[in-house]
């Protein structure tokens, strides 16, 4: 069964990357750990805050892969510890956020179990530009005779026209 494309219209040229982005969002939307907040700090700035209690800086990794912010956490199990009860699991996670074109990660910090990632969204000024139109060169197939090196070909018409 073929999948219905949202961007099938011939009027939506070059929007296939949006479709791929929507596919990525639908695949990552079901993640539940770790919990996070997204705040708008100003018109041009955002902050993502993840609750990563128990993770040290060396246990965390932030990468940007193809307009996708990926945060990974890996805790190592301490073999020297003997647990009588273990209610805090040493688990790993991967949390992904799809970034719009132009959004940049400007920094990250870890404080009291909260990982904050700063994002900048620069203002985009609308641009209007004029595209020059050139006169197309005559194509080879449009010429009579089809010889690109020859000039115009004369065609002799014989016979008489009846009136």
PyMOL commands that set and color helices and strands:
alter all, ss='L'
color gray80, all
select helices_A, chain A and resi 16-28+57-59+140-142
alter helices_A, ss='H'
color red, helices_A
select strands_A, chain A and resi 36-42+45-51+60-64+68-73+93-98+103-111+114-121
alter strands_A, ss='S'
color yellow, strands_A
deselect
rebuild
show_as cartoon
